[in-house]
Amino acid sequence: VGQSAQAKARPNIILLYADDAGYADFGFQLHTDVAMAGLTPHIDSIAAGGVRFSNAYMSGAVCSPSRAGLLTGRHQQRFGHERNIPPGYMQGGMSLGELTFADRLGVLDVATGMVGKWHLGYPADYHPNRRGFDWFHGLLQGSRSYFPTPKVSAHRVIQENGEALPEVGYVTDRFGEAAARYIREHRDEPFFLYVSFTAPHGPLQAKESDLELLTDIHPVKRRKYAGLVKAMDDAVGVILKTLEEQGLSENTLVVFTNDNGGQTQTGAINYPLRGRKGQLWEGGVRVPMAMRWPGKIPAGSVIDDPVISLDFLPTFVSVQGGRVDPEWQLDGHDLTPLLTGAMKELPARPLFWRNHGSSGAVSMRDGDFKLLIERDGPEETLHLFHLATDIGEEHNLAEEHPDRVQHMRAQITVWESELVEPLWGAFPAKKKAM
């Protein structure tokens, strides 16, 4: 059982994407919360069999913008996708002028499948099947009940290629099983599978069978959250086992990461980072990340270079033997030479983030320094941190390094000149970054 000799030359790619998970909530992390130790063996095995990234970021601090950057390889603020798409919003979605990694890989004769949460537009033209995915099994909205719901809306129902499916079973289990089915059905051709879990995003609806195993975790909110993480790890286990059974493990790049910083309000823990989902502190944009590609990525390795979700698209194209055209105007780097050891470190580059348009917070990482500018009307607060020695962003060095602040501000100004204002949503009044 396995891929044909011709297909074997072309690897498969599986991207496993958690939702709102905490930085400390996986066993492979350096600062794992003790309650979560041993709770995510399948996800941890990806890092053990490959590489853990110690400085990994998303391009956004909330669900929909981070996905827009992930799928396009471009800063989502370039096309106005800076805030979450409101439920039921029918005036647009992720810009139709942007191509996704599924579009780019489809041109390379790679089968493209997606399971799970979309959250990039509800009108027909914005549907996953119209954005490069040959096959879609999931929901259009950003979250839903994990259990069957008698009256589920059109945007929350689990569908397959536009056809609503019956309300049966636990959603995370359904996603794991759908992904396994896709792997089995496409084992003889190179495929790309994007598995976008809703877990552990709220609501906190863990399975009773999982809660019974987690009675030592307190408070109850944290226990329910842990149950969502455990179910996701079980689903990842189903996916990894299917790869093994189909003889595809050795020829598949498996990526695990999370869509933004953990949502501490629903039980996530981001230790040792400051802040949470929705903020530009490290706790809002820094994420767990691991990759496994046997024979290509050395097992048990660690990459300390700052990387960002914008790097995925050029990396996936490269893995499939494609070439990134400068006309695509991507914002990420191809990580393949770094993953395989052909390159020792990435060229130095700045990383940027912005929330809520030109009136919201903006930040930048340059080497080990990070500048965060909180903007509230005419007021401005500057924060400068040295992340290598202050990962928790406790010591503001802005007054000690005025030249560095000025230099980084100038780069932020240039970057912001290339962006547009958010196309939907409103900036919440008087809301600071933390």
C-alpha positions in Angstrom: 0.0 0.0 0.0 1.3 3.5 -0.8 2.0 6.0 -3.5 3.1 5.1 -7.0 6.8 5.5 -7.7 6.2 8.7 -9.7 4.0 10.2 -7.0 6.5 9.3 -4.3 8.9 11.9 -5.7 6.4 14.5 -4.7 5.7 14.7 -1.0 2.3 15.2 0.6 1.7 18.2 2.9 -0.7 18.2 5.9 -1.2 21.4 7.9 -2.8 20.9 11.3 -4.2 24.2 12.6 -5.5 24.6 16.2 -7.8 27.4 17.2 -7.1 29.7 20.3 -4.7 27.2 22.0 -2.3 28.4 24.7 1.4 28.7 24.2 2.0 26.4 27.3 -0.7 23.9 26.4 1.3 21.3 24.4 3.9 18.8 25.8 6.5 19.7 23.1 6.7 23.3 24.3 9.6 24.4 26.5 7.3 25.8 29.2 4.5 23.3 29.2 1.9 23.8 31.9 2.1 20.8 34.2 -1.5 20.0 33.9 -1.1 19.5 30.1 2.1 17.3 30.3 1.3 14.0 28.6 -2.0 15.2 27.3 -0.9 15.7 23.7 1.2 12.7 22.8 0.3 12.7 19.1 1.0 16.4 18.5 4.1 16.1 20.6 5.3 13.3 18.3 5.4 15.7 15.4 8.0 17.8 17.2 9.9 14.7 18.5 10.1 13.3 15.0 11.0 16.7 13.5 11.6 20.3 14.6 10.2 22.6 17.2 10.2 26.4 16.5 10.9 28.6 19.5 10.1 31.9 17.8 7.0 31.2 15.6 4.3 33.7 14.9 1.0 34.2 13.2 0.4 37.3 11.1 -2.7 38.1 13.0 -4.0 38.1 16.6 -7.5 36.8 15.9 -9.0 34.0 13.8 -10.1 35.4 10.4 -7.2 37.8 9.8 -4.6 35.2 10.8 -6.1 32.7 8.3 -6.1 35.3 5.5 -2.4 35.8 6.0 -1.8 32.1 6.3 -3.6 31.2 3.1 -2.2 34.0 0.9 1.4 34.4 2.2 0.7 38.1 2.3 0.1 40.5 5.1 -3.7 40.5 5.3 -3.7 44.2 6.0 -2.6 44.8 2.4 -6.1 43.8 1.3 -8.1 45.1 4.3 -8.6 41.8 6.1 -7.6 43.1 9.5 -10.6 42.2 11.7 -12.7 39.1 12.2 -15.5 38.7 9.6 -18.8 39.3 11.5 -21.2 36.4 11.7 -23.6 36.5 8.7 -21.6 39.2 6.9 -22.5 38.9 3.2 -20.7 41.9 1.7 -17.4 40.1 1.1 -14.6 38.1 2.6 -11.0 37.3 1.9 -10.2 39.4 -1.2 -11.0 37.6 -4.5 -7.9 39.2 -5.9 -5.7 37.1 -3.6 -4.7 33.5 -4.4 -4.4 30.9 -1.7 -1.8 28.2 -1.1 -4.5 25.8 -2.5 -4.6 27.8 -5.7 -0.8 27.8 -6.0 -0.5 24.1 -5.3 -3.4 23.1 -7.6 -1.4 24.5 -10.5 1.4 22.1 -9.6 -1.0 19.1 -9.9 -1.4 18.6 -6.2 -4.8 17.5 -4.9 -6.1 20.1 -2.4 -8.4 19.3 0.5 -9.6 21.2 3.5 -11.3 20.0 6.7 -12.8 22.2 9.4 -13.2 26.0 10.0 -13.1 28.4 7.1 -14.0 31.8 8.4 -12.9 33.7 5.3 -16.3 34.6 3.7 -19.9 33.4 3.4 -21.0 34.4 -0.1 -20.7 31.7 -2.8 -17.7 33.3 -4.5 -15.7 33.1 -1.2 -16.5 29.4 -0.6 -13.4 27.1 -0.1 -14.3 25.2 -3.3 -13.9 28.5 -5.2 -10.6 29.4 -3.4 -8.5 26.5 -4.7 -9.7 23.6 -2.6 -10.9 20.6 -4.7 -12.7 19.2 -1.6 -14.0 20.9 1.5 -15.5 19.2 4.6 -16.2 21.7 7.4 -18.1 24.9 8.4 -18.0 28.4 7.0 -18.3 30.3 10.3 -15.7 30.7 13.0 -17.1 28.4 15.7 -20.1 26.2 16.6 -21.3 23.6 19.1 -19.1 20.5 19.4 -22.3 18.4 19.8 -25.2 17.9 17.4 -27.5 20.9 17.3 -31.2 20.6 16.3 -31.4 23.9 14.5 -28.0 24.6 13.1 -27.5 27.6 10.8 -26.2 27.4 7.2 -22.9 28.9 8.1 -22.4 26.6 11.1 -23.6 23.3 9.7 -20.8 20.8 8.7 -20.9 20.5 4.9 -19.1 18.7 2.2 -18.5 20.7 -1.0 -21.6 22.8 -0.3 -23.9 19.9 0.8 -25.1 20.1 4.4 -24.4 16.9 6.4 -26.5 15.4 9.3 -25.9 16.6 12.8 -24.2 13.5 14.3 -21.2 12.9 16.4 -18.6 15.1 18.1 -17.2 17.8 15.7 -13.5 17.3 16.5 -13.9 13.5 16.0 -15.7 14.2 12.7 -12.9 16.3 11.4 -10.2 13.7 12.3 -12.2 11.0 10.5 -12.8 13.2 7.4 -9.1 13.9 7.2 -8.3 10.2 7.4 -10.8 9.5 4.7 -9.2 12.1 2.4 -5.8 10.6 3.0 -7.0 7.1 2.1 -8.8 8.4 -1.0 -5.7 10.4 -2.3 -2.9 8.1 -1.3 -1.8 7.5 -4.9 -1.3 11.2 -5.8 0.5 14.1 -4.1 -1.9 15.9 -1.9 -2.2 19.0 0.3 -4.6 18.7 3.3 -5.4 21.7 5.5 -7.0 20.6 8.7 -8.5 23.7 10.5 -9.8 22.5 13.9 -12.3 24.6 15.8 -10.7 23.1 19.0 -10.0 24.4 21.5 -12.0 27.6 20.6 -15.1 28.0 22.8 -17.8 26.8 23.6 -16.2 24.7 26.3 -17.9 21.5 25.4 -15.6 18.6 26.1 -16.7 15.0 25.8 -17.8 13.5 29.2 -15.4 10.6 28.6 -12.5 13.0 28.4 -13.6 15.1 31.4 -13.6 11.9 33.5 -9.9 11.4 32.7 -9.1 15.0 33.6 -10.5 15.4 37.1 -7.1 16.5 38.5 -7.2 19.7 36.4 -8.7 22.7 38.1 -10.6 25.0 37.8 -13.5 23.4 35.9 -13.0 25.9 33.0 -9.4 24.8 32.6 -10.5 21.1 32.7 -13.1 21.7 30.0 -10.6 23.5 27.9 -8.1 20.6 28.4 -10.8 18.2 27.2 -11.0 20.1 23.9 -7.2 19.9 23.5 -7.2 16.2 24.3 -9.9 15.5 21.7 -7.9 17.5 19.1 -4.8 15.4 19.9 -6.8 12.2 19.5 -8.0 13.4 16.1 -4.4 14.2 15.2 -3.6 10.7 16.3 -6.2 9.3 13.9 -4.6 11.3 11.0 -1.0 10.2 11.8 -2.1 6.6 12.2 -3.8 6.8 8.8 -0.6 8.1 7.2 1.3 5.2 8.7 -1.3 2.6 7.6 -1.2 3.9 4.0 2.6 3.9 3.9 2.7 7.7 3.6 4.5 8.8 6.8 7.9 9.0 5.3 6.8 11.1 2.4 4.6 13.6 4.1 5.5 17.0 5.6 3.3 17.4 8.7 2.9 20.9 10.2 1.2 21.7 13.5 0.6 25.2 14.7 -2.1 27.5 16.2 -4.1 30.4 14.6 -3.2 33.1 17.1 -2.3 33.5 20.8 -4.2 31.5 23.4 -7.6 32.8 24.6 -6.9 32.9 28.3 -10.5 33.9 29.0 -11.6 30.4 28.0 -8.9 28.5 29.9 -5.7 28.7 27.7 -2.4 29.4 29.3 0.3 31.4 27.4 3.1 31.3 30.0 5.7 32.7 29.9 4.2 35.2 27.4 2.3 38.4 28.2 -1.2 38.9 26.9 -3.7 36.8 24.9 -5.6 36.5 21.7 -6.6 39.8 20.2 -3.5 41.7 21.5 -0.1 42.4 20.0 1.9 41.3 23.1 3.7 38.0 22.4 0.8 36.2 24.0 -1.4 37.3 21.1 0.7 36.5 18.1 3.4 34.0 19.2 2.4 30.3 18.8 3.5 26.7 19.2 4.8 25.3 16.0 6.3 21.9 14.9 7.1 20.2 11.6 7.9 16.6 10.8 9.3 15.3 7.4 11.3 12.1 7.9 14.6 12.0 6.2 14.5 15.7 5.4 14.1 17.4 8.9 16.4 16.0 11.6 14.3 14.5 14.4 14.4 16.4 17.7 15.8 19.6 16.2 15.0 23.2 17.2 14.8 26.3 15.1 15.3 29.6 16.9 15.0 31.9 13.9 11.8 34.0 14.0 9.3 32.5 11.5 5.8 33.6 10.6 2.8 31.9 9.0 3.4 34.0 5.9 6.3 31.6 5.3 4.1 28.6 4.7 2.9 29.4 1.2 6.4 29.8 -0.3 7.6 26.8 1.7 4.8 24.6 0.4 5.3 25.7 -3.2 9.0 24.9 -2.9 8.4 21.5 -1.3 6.3 20.6 -4.3 9.0 21.7 -6.7 7.4 24.9 -7.7 8.9 28.4 -8.0 7.7 31.5 -6.3 7.2 34.3 -8.8 8.2 37.8 -7.5 5.0 39.1 -9.1 3.1 37.3 -6.4 4.5 39.9 -4.0 4.6 37.5 -1.1 5.7 38.6 2.4 7.1 35.3 3.6 10.3 33.3 3.1 10.8 29.7 1.8 11.8 27.8 4.9 12.9 24.6 3.1 16.7 25.3 3.2 16.4 26.0 6.9 14.3 22.8 7.5 16.7 20.5 5.7 19.9 22.1 7.1 21.0 23.5 3.7 20.9 26.9 5.4 22.0 27.6 9.0 19.8 30.6 9.6 17.4 32.8 7.8 18.5 36.2 6.5 17.6 39.0 9.0 14.2 40.5 8.3 11.6 42.5 10.2 8.3 41.1 11.2 5.2 43.3 11.5 1.7 43.2 13.0 -1.2 45.6 13.2 -4.6 45.5 14.8 -7.6 47.7 13.9 -6.1 49.9 11.2 -4.1 53.0 11.5 -5.9 53.9 14.8 -5.0 50.6 16.5 -1.9 49.0 17.9 1.1 48.2 15.7 4.2 46.3 16.4 7.4 45.1 14.9 10.1 42.5 15.7 13.7 43.3 14.4 16.2 40.7 15.6 15.7 40.2 19.3 14.0 43.7 19.7 10.3 44.3 19.5 8.6 47.7 19.4 4.9 47.9 20.3 3.0 51.1 19.7 -0.4 51.5 21.4 -2.4 54.2 19.8 -5.6 55.6 21.3 -6.6 58.7 19.5 -3.9 61.3 19.7 -2.2 59.4 22.5 0.6 57.0 21.9 2.5 54.6 24.2 5.8 53.1 23.1 7.1 49.7 24.4 10.5 48.3 23.5 11.5 44.8 24.6 14.5 42.6 24.2 12.8 39.3 23.7 15.9 37.1 24.0 16.2 38.2 27.6 12.7 39.2 28.3 10.2 36.9 26.7 7.5 38.0 29.1 7.8 41.7 27.9 8.2 43.0 31.5 10.9 45.6 31.0 10.2 48.6 28.7 13.5 49.8 27.2 12.0 52.5 25.0 13.6 55.4 27.0 17.0 53.7 27.1 17.2 53.1 23.3 15.7 56.2 21.6 17.7 55.7 18.4 16.5 52.1 18.1 12.9 53.2 18.7 13.2 55.9 16.0 14.7 53.4 13.5 12.0 50.8 14.1 9.3 53.5 14.0 10.5 54.6 10.6 10.3 51.0 9.3 6.8 50.7 10.7 5.8 53.9 8.9 7.0 52.6 5.6 5.2 49.3 6.1 1.9 51.0 7.1 2.1 53.1 3.9 1.6 49.9 1.9 -1.6 48.9 3.8 -5.3 49.8 3.5 -7.8 50.4 6.3 -9.9 47.5 7.5 -12.9 46.7 5.2 -15.3 45.8 8.0 -15.8 46.0 11.8 -15.1 48.9 14.1 -12.3 49.7 16.5 -13.6 49.2 20.1 -13.4 52.5 21.9 -10.7 53.2 24.5 -9.3 49.6 24.3 -5.6 49.3 24.9 -3.4 46.4 23.8 -3.7 45.0 27.3 
